[in-house]
Structure formats: structure tokens, C-alpha cells
Amino acid sequence: MVKDLFARIQDNKGPLGKWASQAEGYFVFPKLEGEIGPRMTFKGKEILNWSINDYLGLANHPEVRKADADAALQYGAAYPMGARMMSGHTSMHEQLENELAAFVQKESAYLLNFGYQGIMSCIDALVTKNDIIVYDVDAHACIIDGVRLHMGKRFTYKHNDLESMEKNLQRATKMATETGGGILFITEGVFGMRGQQGKLKEIIAMKEKYNFRLLVDDAHGFGTLGETGAGAGEEQGCQDGIDVYFSTFAKSMASIGAFLAADKDIIDYLKYNLRSQMFAKS
């Protein structure tokens, strides 16, 4: 007997959805009103807002709002209206990528439409079924979903636990020797669910003993850490050891989109293999 696909959905709303009738409109999907800022209006009352991503207060900065308005007036809302690979590439993309690469001390950078899809697609593009992924058990959902796309083996280590990292690198090394693949190590610059910095300096030091490449999701460190704001790698003095640096514009920049930065040959490869960007409007 074939079950109705929707029967399961109607019977089980999921771990969060089951609380919708009690929580919606208050704990989840709250309707905030007024200009984005530390104080907004909720249910007719002024409240302190601790949940927005506007880390540096740029969302309503007069210069930012003017730039938005000027750009809309000059280019409209749809420009450049095409997938970037086919018809959506502009000199403004190139300018921003060059500035970002210089800012985070990498050879090259590539813009992404969205952070969530971007890092998922990055993980998918960097590894094959023969490669092994090692990642923090408390990694953000976008990393977990990217790892789920992986057809090969993956290992999680205890959060920020150096002993667990090394144990799983040993397991990954043994497995990669058998498959003929490589190892991708993934951590965060600042863990969004904990507020702790990833142990980037210590992880990079492990490269002396183990052969792996390091991908860092620095969505929460970019713009907030380091002498110039270049993120957790700059803060810890180890930016050079990060092989692929990722961040979004959705946190400190109070906007949308993301970018990757790495050696030029890696970025050139990703430009032609990131499916979430190749098949999406620029």
C-alpha cells in the first residue's frame, strides 16, 4: 500500500513545527516593526531587540541607505538579470572581489548569491566520494547540509576539542589512504550557536603532522574580529593557514550574499563548479 505523502506531514510537524500553535507570533516568526535597530516595536510596545544580525549598526546607516537608493535609481532592482556565468557578470563584481581578496589577505575571491547555499555548494565542489570530511559537531546547519551532499566518509569531532580533532584526523588519514582521496577539515571562525572562536591556530598547527585542507566559515567573525576586521584568522594571527575562507554579508555587513577567498587556482576551479551559483541569477 502506498501511503499519502502528506499524511506524514500532517501527523508530524517536525521538532519545531509541533510547537507552532503555542509559539508562532511570539517565540518564532515575531512581527517586528519600525526601523532596524537595537530598539524596535513588538505588539505595540518598544522592546530591546537582541536577535537581529546588524552587528555594526550599518542597516540604517545614512551612507548605506543613500548608496542603496542611488544604486536602485541607476540600475533598477533586477540588474544584471542573468546567471553570472552566462550573462550576469559585471565590472562591479570584479571590483568587489578584488577588494575582498585584499581585505582578507587571499589571492582571489568569488561572490556568492547567498551564504547558506554558497557554502553547501562549496563543500560539494571541493570533495569527491573518495575524499574524507572532518568537521565540528556544533557546526552551523549550512555546513551540516553541505556535508550531507557528500557521497564519501565523514567524521565529526567534539566541539573545539583538540584531542578529538586529532583522533578523527587519524581516522580520516587511514581512510583516505585506502580510498586514494584527500581530507577537508571544516570549522567556524566564530560558532554562531556558542559565540566561541574556533581553534584555528591549533588546527593549522596540526598540518605539520596531517595532510588536510582547511575550510573556515567566518560568518560571525568577518567585520567584527581582527585589527582591521578581517575576521577570526586575523584575530588569531593565522590567516595564511586557512585554505578556503568563507563569510557572508548577512551579519556585520547587514546585507545579503557571501564570498569565498583562496588561492587563485582554487577560486578559478570553484567559479566553474559551484552549482548553486552557475544555475542561479547573478
Protein Blocks (a to p, Z undefined) as FASTA:
>chain_A
ZZdfklmmmmmgbjklmmmmmmgoplgopacedjddfbdceehiacddfkbcblnopmmg
mklmmmmmmmmmmnojmbgoiafklmmccfklmmmmmmmmmmnopabdcddfbfklmmmm
mmmmmpcfkbccdddfkbcfklmmmmmmpmbdcddddehiaklmmmmmmmmmmmmmmnop
acdddddfbdfknopacdfklmmmmmmmpccdddddfklmgopgcjkonajklmnopmmm
pmbdcddfklmnopadddddddfklmmmmmmmmmklmmgcZZ
